């Protein structure tokens, strides 16, 4: 996970000893590894995916735990009658609850009022590990002149890859020989079957699968436009931040989370459906002044608000407060 790797890297630079452990699936020797490491605090990303395990471990070790919430937690799990109970139980026992934006923090406070005082906001940082060179366009057989839109997202229904495909199809109907590149792991079989079928019918559609973080810089740099077509976001999509940092123009769905990061006509463009995606993409490809203005504004904003060292420092402060309270 991009956020976890970035945070672990910068916390380590601040002198915090960190061990990262996956939870899906949980390693068979997880208990042994945790007891050998003897953490003073456990930090879970996702209330359900990691929070349940972190909760159990924290209770066993008698240490506090912190939870960072994502879009799935807030927009899916908290709205599902069964999973809501699980999320609420985790949040009630957490020493601190972190969200990426004030808007998501307010949603959590309204949904689970008894945890309101424990919720804090820490904006995402932006960072990529040292990069390997990769000529992505050569790999795809595309010239430098071919307009290329990139959707860097795992294949999941909530990421709406089919909306990106429909939007680029409509862009092509406007007379633009645009291609679409999907980059991400296959996480949902049903959604992948739809994408796979589209790949068979459109020579302008490409799929890279999961790309190592060390090569993602080259993928962004190959693109003329970076898309986010998500149904909802937890506040600050890493892919948008990375694109803005690397000076690629962004075009995102007008949903909460994206709108807190992409300000329409200032740091990027927003759309509501496939027709608007095509229209706004056409603007970005044909209006050089607009494109450059958005790139410059977005880069300045990321530089000012998304320092990964400051992000890690804020988390370290949250950890210290949790330890002081004893959980």
JORA-V863470 format. One record per backbone hydrogen bond with DSSP energy under -0.5 kcal/mol. NH is the residue of the N-H (numbers start at 1). CO is the residue of the C=O. E is the energy in kcal/mol with one decimal. If there is no record, write none. Layout:
BEGIN
nh = <NH/NH>
co = <CO/CO>
e = <E/E>
END
This chain:
BEGIN
nh = <5/6/7/8/9/10/11/12/13/14/14/15/16/18/24/26/27/30/33/34/35/36/37/38/39/42/44/46/46/50/51/52/54/55/56/57/58/59/60/61/62/63/64/66/67/68/69/69/74/75/76/76/77/78/79/80/80/81/84/85/85/86/87/88/89/90/91/92/93/94/95/96/97/98/99/100/105/106/107/108/109/110/111/112/115/116/118/119/119/120/122/122/126/132/136/139/140/141/142/146/149/150/151/152/152/153/153/155/156/159/160/160/161/163/164/165/166/167/168/169/170/171/172/173/174/174/175/176/177/178/179/180/181/182/183/184/187/187/188/192/193/194/195/196/197/198/199/200/201/201/202/203/205/206/208/209/215/216/216/217/219/220/221/222/223/223/224/225/226/227/227/228/231/233/241/242/243/244/245/246/247/248/251/252/253/254/255/258/259/261/262/263/264/265/266/266/267/268/269/271/277/278/279/280/281/282/283/284/285/286/287/288/291/292/293/294/295/296/297/298/299/300/301/302/303/304/305/306/308/311/312/313/314/315/316/317/318/319/320/321/322/323/324/325/326/327>
co = <1/2/3/4/5/6/7/8/9/10/11/12/11/16/25/23/22/27/29/30/31/32/33/34/34/64/66/44/68/46/46/48/50/51/52/53/54/55/56/57/58/58/40/42/96/44/67/98/70/71/71/72/72/73/76/76/77/79/80/81/82/82/83/84/85/86/87/88/89/90/65/65/118/67/120/234/101/102/103/104/105/106/107/108/112/113/115/115/116/97/99/120/306/214/134/135/136/137/137/143/179/225/181/150/227/151/183/185/154/156/156/157/156/160/160/161/162/163/164/165/166/167/168/169/170/171/172/171/175/176/147/204/149/206/151/209/155/185/155/188/189/190/191/192/193/194/195/196/197/198/198/201/202/180/182/182/212/212/213/213/215/216/217/218/219/220/148/148/249/150/225/251/158/256/237/238/239/240/241/242/244/243/226/269/228/271/253/255/255/258/258/261/262/268/263/268/263/263/250/252/273/274/275/276/277/278/279/280/281/282/283/286/287/288/289/290/291/292/293/294/295/296/297/298/299/300/301/302/306/307/308/309/310/311/312/313/314/315/316/317/318/319/320/321/322/322>
e = <-2.4/-2.4/-2.7/-2.8/-2.2/-2.1/-2.7/-2.0/-1.5/-0.9/-0.5/-1.7/-2.5/-0.6/-0.7/-0.7/-0.6/-1.8/-2.6/-2.6/-2.4/-2.2/-1.9/-2.3/-0.5/-2.0/-3.2/-0.6/-2.6/-1.1/-1.8/-0.7/-2.7/-2.7/-2.0/-2.6/-2.9/-2.1/-2.2/-2.7/-1.4/-1.9/-0.6/-2.5/-2.2/-2.8/-0.5/-2.9/-1.9/-3.1/-0.5/-1.4/-2.6/-2.1/-0.8/-0.6/-0.9/-0.5/-2.8/-0.7/-0.6/-0.9/-2.7/-2.9/-2.0/-2.1/-2.7/-2.3/-1.2/-1.0/-3.0/-0.8/-2.4/-3.1/-2.3/-0.6/-1.9/-2.2/-1.6/-2.1/-2.3/-2.1/-2.2/-2.9/-2.0/-1.7/-1.9/-0.5/-1.2/-2.8/-2.6/-0.5/-1.8/-3.2/-1.4/-2.0/-2.0/-1.1/-2.9/-0.9/-2.9/-2.5/-2.9/-0.6/-0.6/-1.3/-0.9/-3.2/-1.4/-1.0/-0.6/-1.4/-0.5/-0.6/-1.3/-2.2/-2.4/-2.6/-2.3/-2.1/-1.9/-1.9/-2.3/-1.2/-0.6/-1.0/-1.7/-1.2/-0.5/-2.3/-2.6/-2.4/-2.9/-2.6/-2.1/-0.7/-1.4/-0.8/-1.5/-2.2/-2.3/-1.3/-2.1/-3.4/-1.9/-1.9/-2.3/-1.2/-0.8/-0.8/-1.4/-0.5/-1.5/-2.6/-2.8/-0.5/-2.5/-0.7/-0.7/-0.5/-1.2/-2.6/-2.3/-1.1/-0.6/-1.6/-2.9/-1.4/-2.6/-3.6/-0.5/-1.7/-3.1/-1.3/-2.2/-2.9/-2.2/-2.6/-2.4/-2.0/-1.2/-2.8/-2.3/-2.5/-2.3/-2.7/-2.1/-1.0/-2.2/-1.2/-3.7/-0.8/-0.7/-2.0/-2.6/-0.5/-2.2/-1.1/-2.0/-1.8/-2.4/-2.2/-2.3/-2.9/-2.4/-2.1/-1.7/-2.1/-2.0/-1.4/-2.8/-0.9/-2.4/-2.5/-2.2/-2.4/-2.2/-2.6/-2.4/-2.5/-2.3/-2.1/-2.3/-2.5/-2.4/-1.9/-2.1/-2.3/-0.5/-2.0/-2.1/-2.2/-2.2/-2.0/-2.3/-1.9/-2.0/-2.7/-2.3/-2.2/-2.3/-2.6/-2.1/-1.8/-1.0/-2.1>
END
